[in-house]
Amino acid sequence: MSEGVTLHLDEDAPSKQASVLRNALHLLPEVPAGTPIEVVVHGEGISLARPGGPVSVSLAEALAAGITLVACHNTMQAQGLTSDDLVPQAVVVPSGVGHLVRRQREGWAYVRP
């Protein structure tokens, strides 16, 4: 897989979530076509991955544009959530923070808007 960009979100404020999604969408024309872009959510940021949230329209736009939503299983477990509680497009990883570290070691750009 080519190097990509990973954006880190651990906040549940709708304004912050909307800002992160806008940042991800604004990256698309700035990186080579096909560059993977991920939004990694953990902690309170997991609310972005729940269906029907306040920024669900923006999330749908980002997902349709090819941005990947990555959700932390540790957070899900702590909050009593299962994959069925998330939007179907969410990709669950064992640890959101661990995923961020792995991506950085793989040469991905890290953004914390």
N, C-alpha and C positions, 0 to 999 in steps of 0.2 A: 504494500500500500504506500502511496506517496505521502510525503509530509503534508500535514494540514494545519488547521487552526482550531484550538479548543478554547471555548469561552466558559468561564467559571461563574456559577450562580448558586449562592447559598442564602438568598433573601426571598421573603415572600411578598414584599411590597409590589403591588401591581405596576407602579411606575418604574421600579427597578427592572422587573421582568420584561416590561415593554421595551425599555431601553436596551437590554441585552439582546432581545430579538431584533431590534432595529440595527444594532451594531453588527449582528451576524448577517443580516440581509445586505447591509451596506458593504460588507466585505466581498460579496460575490463578484462585483465587477472589478475589484482591486487585486484579486488573486488569479492565477492561471485557471482557465476552465478545467473543471474536474477536481479542483483542490477540495479535499474534504473539510467541512466545517462542522464542529460539534458544539452543542451547548450542554455542559455537564452540570446536573443539578444534584444537590445533596442538602442535608439539613432542612431548614425552612424553605429552601428553594425548590424542594420536591413538589410543592404545590403547583408549580408551572406544569408539571406532568399530569395533573389531575384533569379529567374532562370537565368542560363547562366553567372553567375558571374565568376571571375577569379579562384575561388577555388571550382567550382561546382562539379568537379570530386571527390575532397576530401569530400565534403558535401555528395555526393551520397554514398560514401563508408561508412561514419559515419552513415548515415540513414539506410543503408542496414545492418549494424552491430547492429542496435537496439537503437542507440542514438537518443534521442528526441530533435527536434529543437523547441524552444518555442519563439514566437515573441510577442512583446509588442504592444497592440492595441493603446495605447496612442501615441507611436511613429508613428505607421501607420497613425493614424488620422492627426498628425502634418505634415507628409510628403505626405498626399493625397493618401495613398495606401489603397487597399482593399485586402481581402484574395486572390482574383484572381491574384494579383501582386506578390504573394509569391509562393514558391514551394508547391505543394499540401500536402506534409507531415508536413508542419509547423502547430504547435498548437498555436493558438492565445489566449493570456490571457489579461485581462483588463489592467494590469500594469506589466511591466517587473520587476521593482524594488519591487513592492508589492509582486510579485511571489517569488522573491529571499528571501525576509523577511519571507514569509509564509513557504517556504521550510526550512529555518534555524530553525524556531520555531518548525517545525515538526521533527527536528533532522537530516536533510540532511546535508551532508558536503558541504561547500561552497568553490569554487576555483575561483580565479581571476588570470588566467595565464598572 
